[in-house]
Amino acid sequence: MLKDYLLASIHEGDQLKGPLEAIRDELKANPKTIIILDDDPTGTQTVYDVPIITSWDETILEDEILKSPVFFILTNSRSLQIEAANALGELIGKRLLAISKKHNKELLIVSRGDSTLRGHYPNELEALAKGLNIENAKHILAPAFFEGERYTYNDIHFVREGHDFIPAAETPFAKDNTFGYKNSHLKDWIIEKYDHKIDAKKITSLSIEALRTHTTENIIETLNNAKYSHIIANATSYYDLQATALACLKSNKPFLFRTAAGFVNAISGIEAKDCLAKTDILNSENGSGSLIVIGSYVPKTTAQLEVLKKHSDAVFLELDVSNVQNSVLFKENINALSKKVNQHLKADDDVVLYTSRTIVKDHTKAESLAIVNRVSDGLISIIKKLKDQPKYIVAKGGITSSDVATKGLNVKRALVLGQALKGVPVWKLGHETKFPNMPYIVFPGNVGDNNALNQLTKLLR
């Protein structure tokens, strides 16, 4: 029965024309620079012709604010320990506030988080509010991401797998070693994230019915109600996200947004677009062999890797993570793999470099996150030693794709061209990188069906 209601809600919403033009008119009448702080690179998975920067140096921030109405800052904060994530959020907030005052620019800040509810919340938003000097900022929580089949309905967040809608807390993502959780009902999830140190009466939601039948002024009344500090945006279609975004833009209250990628389109007036063709992605400057780097260990990625092995002629090279805590053995493995990767790329082979599928844990969430980062550092050392430019690089997983870009390829600025598949963004790398203008494809660990990775490689043959 629930499945039928959800499907009906999705279908009904898809038939409605959202207030996209009203959002654009509002942004023209009251200009804002929209800045998305992305806790890993996958947040660019719904936009196009939008820049992303990987530095929060004051000069770089100021330059981007003056020339771009919408842009991303890749913080990769999901890979940081909680203290470092808090410090970074506060620092970026302070710098943005100073630039805003200097140039009399109004800024709208979105903290783009995971559509399966992983990441530093609420501490990251509270640190950002501190840096921006915003007191009593209301949190807008909008984790819906339709390209990845994530929906919020009756305050419950769902992940669609085939014909089933699974409450998020019942998916493998909720068992994450660092960011695991127990609740799919977002009011309960917020309480859980606050360690029960928040009054449940301060949390409310915008229902699908209200977003589709009430006026924008009615929605603003709910947003502005002083009783509420946290507001959940239910959404099963872009109409719902756009209705929420328009009300937020027209409200006079300070909001901080914790959202998935889809809300970025809504708040900035960017219409969803078809996926890119092969000719949009590859160009004459590209090399011959390609490189796919797989660090994500979620079950969805593992299933995609297995399908790729069955159907691809690529060379598959495994990084054994079982000895990650033995620095000597791990380094020897890295050096041997580095030589093999370069040999095969020089021979114009397609290469898939992947981590072994056994998850290595430690006693605490912090220690487990440290292991993830050591594995990622191993992969990055291989990228740094690449000698020949591949025709493209795919990086699978959030931390992996961030580290490959920033640490391995020295990306400072890139342009998001669009998506190769739904939810899989393609970047055109800047001139300062190891391989200028090379297509860099960010493939989230939690996106696509089992055939998606194989489908991508077929597209780019």
N, C-alpha and C positions, 0 to 999 in steps of 0.2 A: 504493500500500500504506500509506504513512504517513497519507494522508488517511483511509483506512478506520479505522486505529487511533485517530486523533484523534476522528473522529465517534463511534466506539464509546465512547471515554472520556467524551466530552461526554454522550452519551445515558445511559450507566451512572451518571454522577455526578448527573445531573438526577433520576434515580429514587431517589436516596438521601436520607433525611431527615437533615439536618445537625444538629450539636449546638448549635443556637441557644438552646434553653432552658438548657442547661448553661452557656453563655456568660453569659446573663442572671443565672443563679444565682450564678456566680462573681463577677460585678460587684456583686451585692447583698451577698455575703459579704465581699468585699474591694473596697469602693468606690474608684473612680478617676475623676478628671476626664480625659476623653479630649479632647485638643486636636489638631486637624489643621492643620498649617501648609501652606497651599495655594499652590503656586508660580504658579498662575493660577486664575481663578474656576471652571474646568471641573471641579474636584474634587468639587463638590457634586452631581454628576450621577447619584448613586444614592440619596441620602438624602431625607428629608422631615421637616418640623417641627423642623428644626435651624437654629440661628442662625449667621450669619457676620458677623464684624466685620472692619473694614478698617484698624484702628489697633492699634498695640502700645504705646500709652500705658499706663503702669503702672496708673493708676486704672481705665482701661477694661478692661484684662486682669483685674485683681483683681475687678471687679464681675461680669465674665462667668464667671470661675471659681467665684464664690460662688453663682451662680444657675443655671448650665447644666451638666448632666453631660457633654454633648458639644457642642462648637462648633468652627467653622472660624475661622482667622485668614488672611485673604487677604494674603499677602506680595507676590505678583506677582514673586517673585524671578527667574523665568525671563527677565524683561525686563532684569535688572540685569547689569552686568559682574561678573566673578567676584569681584573684591575687595569690591565693594559687597554681593554676595550673602553672602559669608563674614561680613562685618561685621554684617549684619542677622541672620543665623542665630545668631551669638554673642550679640548684644544681646538678642534675644528669649529665648534660653536663659537668660541671666542674670536677666532679669526674671521669667520663670516660676519659676525656682529660688527667688528671694527670696519670691515670693508663696506658693509651696508651703511653705516653712519657716515663714512668718508664720502661716499658717492650718492647718498640719499636714495639708495636702492631698496625697494621692498623685496624681501626674500621669502620664499615658501620652501620649507625643508621637508623632504620625505625620507624617512628611514626605510629603505627597501629591505625586507626580510624574506625568509623562506616561506613558500606557500604551503609547506607541510609543518610549519610552526616551530622550526628549529632556529636557534640563534640567541643572542643576548637581549632578552627582554624581561623586565622593563628597564633594567639598569642603563642600557645604552641610550634610551630615549631620555631618561632622567638626567644623565650626564650631559647630553646635548642641550637640554633645557637650561641646565646650569650655565653652560658656556654661552648660550644665547641670552642669558639673563631674562628668561621668561618664567614668571611665577604663575603657578596654578594653570599651566598649559593643559588643555584637554587632550587626551589620547584618542585618536581615531584608528581603530583596528580594522583593516580590510584585507584579509589574506586570500580572497578569491583570485583565481588565476585560471581562466577558461581554456587557454591553449594547452595547459597541463592537466585539465579536467579536475580542477579544485573548485568547490562550490561551498558557499555558506548559506544554510537554509534553517530557519527557526533557531538561529544562534548556534547551530552545530556545524562544524567544518567537516566536509566530506572530500575524500579522494575517490575519483571514479576509476575503477579497473574493469575494463570490458563492459559488461552489463550491470555491474554491481557498484553501488555507492557505499564506500566503507568509511565509517567515522575515523577521523585522522588518528586518534589515539589507538586504534586497532591495526594500524599499518606498521611496517618495519621502521618507518621514520621516527615514530614515537619511542622506539627503543634505542635511539641514538646514545652512544656512550657518554657524550657530553651534554646534549640538549634534550634528553628524553623527557616525556611527560605522560600524564595519565588521563587527561580530560579532553574530550572532543567538543563538549559544550563550552563555548568561548567565555562565558561568564565564569564558569568553574575553572577554565584554563587560566584566566587572568588572576583569579584568586590563588590558584596553585603557584603561578609564577611569582606572586607577591608573598609566597610562603604564609598565606592566610592573614597577612597584615594589611588588608584593605577591606573597607566596608562594602559588602555586596550591594548595598542600596545606592552606591555611587556609580554602579555600572548599569548602563542601559543599552538599547540596540535600536537600529532602524530596521524595521521589518520590510520584507519584500512588498507586502501590501501597501505600507505607508509610502515607500519609495515610488511605487507605480500609480498611486491614486491621490496622494496628498500634494498640495502645492509646495513649491520651493519654500515659501514663507512658513508653512507648517513644519517642514523639516528643519528649518533654521531655528524655530522655537525649541525643538527638542535638543538641537546642538547647543543652543545658548543657555539652556536651563541650568541654573547654578547648582542644582542637586547632583549633577552628573559630572564625573571626572574622566570616565572612560566610556566610549561609545563604539559599539560593534556595528559594522556595516554588513548586513546580509546582502548577498549578491549571487544570482545565478545567470546574469547576463550583463553585458556592458551597459545597458540602460540603467541598471541599479547602481553601478559604480559612477556613472556620469551624473545621475541624480544626486548622489552623495557629494560628489566633487563640486557641482554647481552650488549647492547649499553652503558648503564650506567656504568657497570663494566669496560668496555674498555675505557671509557672517562677519561680524566685527570682533570675534573672539580669537585668541591665539590658539592654534591647534598644532600638535605634533602628530605626524602620521607614521604608523607602522603598517606597512602594506606589502602585498606581493606586487609583481610586475604590472599586472593589468591596471591597477589604480594610477600608475604613472601616466598611461595614455589618457585616462579620464581627466585627471587634474590639469594636464597640459594641453588638452584639446587635440590629441593625436589620434586619428582614426586607425583602426586595425587594418592591416594590409596583407595582400597575398604573399606567400613565400617567394624567395628569390629563385631565379633560374640559374643554371650552371654558368651561363654567359655573364650573369650579374656578379658572380663570385670570383671566377678565375679570369686571369688576364695573361697577356703575352710575356709578362715579366716573371711569371711563375716557373719554378723548377719542374722536375719530372716526378721523382718519387714523393710520396706524401708520408706524413707522420701523424699517428694517432696515439695520444698519451692518456692512459686510463689509470686514474688514482682512486676514483670513487669506488667504495666497497659495498654500496647498498645493493640489496638483492636485484633490483631492476637493472642496474648496470651489469651485474654478473650475468644475468639472463641475456642481455643484449650482446655481451662479449661472446657468449657461447654460440649464439646464432651467427655472429660475424665469423667465428672460426670455421663454421660449417660451410660458409658460402663465399669466403674471400680467398684470393690467392696471395694475400699479403704475408709478410714474414712476421711471425708472432714471437716476441721476446718478453720473458717474464722476469720481473724483479722480485726475488724471494724476500718477503718481509719478515719471515720467521726469525731471522738473525739480526733484526734491526737494533737490538740492544747489545749486540756484539759489534763494536765499531770497526774492528779489523776485518772481520768476515764481510760485513755489510759494504765496506769501502771496496774490497776486492771484487765483489759482485757488481758494484756500480761501474768500476773501471772496465771490467770485461764487457758489460752491456754497452758502454759508451763506444767502444771500438766496433762492436757489431752493428750498432745503429749507423755509424758513419760509413762503414763498408757497404751496407745495403742501400743507403740513400745515394751513395756515389754510383752504385750500379743501377740507379733509377727504380729500385724496388719500393713498394709501399710497405711501411713498417708500422706494426702495432706494438707499442711498449706498454706493458700493463703490470700492475702489482699483483702478487699472488692473492688469492681470494680469502685466505685465512685472516680473520681479524685478530690483531694482537692488542690486548687490553692490559691496563695496569690497575692498581688498587683504587685510584680515585679518578674522577672525571678530568681533573686537571692533568694528571699523569697520562691518561689515555689520549688527551688532546696533544700532549707533547710528543707522543709516539707518532701520531698522524703527521705532525709537522716534520719529524725526522725523516719519515718516509718521503714526504713531499720534497724535502731538501735533497734527498738522494736523486729523485727524478730531475730536479732542477739542475743538478751538477752535470747530468747527461745533456740537457738542453744547452747549457752554456758551452759545451764542447762540440756542438754541431759545426761541421765545416762547410757543408753545402746547403743552400736554401731549398727546402721542400716546396712543392707547388702549393701546399697548404698544411697547416697544423690544426688538428682537432685536440682539444683538451677536455677530458671527461671528469666532471666533478668540480665543486665550487672552489675548495682550497687549491686543488691541482691547477685549475684554469687561471686562478689569480697568480699563483706562484710562477707558472710557466710564462705568463705575460710579463709580470713586473720584474721577477728575479732572473728568469732565464733569457727573455728576449729584450729586456730593458725598455718596455713600453712605457712612455710618459703620457702619450695622448693617442687616441684612436677614434675613428669614426664608425659608428654602428651603421652598417649598410642595410640591415634588415635581418630576416630569418631564413636559414637554409631549410629547416623543418619548423613546424609549430613549436615555439618555445626554445629554439636553438639559434642564438644570435651569431652573426658574422661581423667581425671587425676588420676594417682596413687599417693596418698598422702605420704609424707615423714615421717620419724620415729618420728619427733618432734611434730607431730600434735596430736590433741585430739583422733583421730582414725587412727593410722598408717596403711598404705596400703589399706585403704578403697577406693573403686572407687568413685570419685567425678565427677559428670556430669554437665557440664556448658551448659545450654540450653538458647541460646540468645532469647530475647523477640521477635525479628523480623524474626525468621527463621522457616521454615516448613509450611505445609498446616494445615488445621484445625484438621486433625487426627494425627498430628505428636506426640503430647504428649502421646496420647493413644497408638500409635504405639510403642513408646519407652517402656512403661510399659509392653506391651505384649512381647516385645523382652526379657525383663529381668525377666519374671515370672519363 
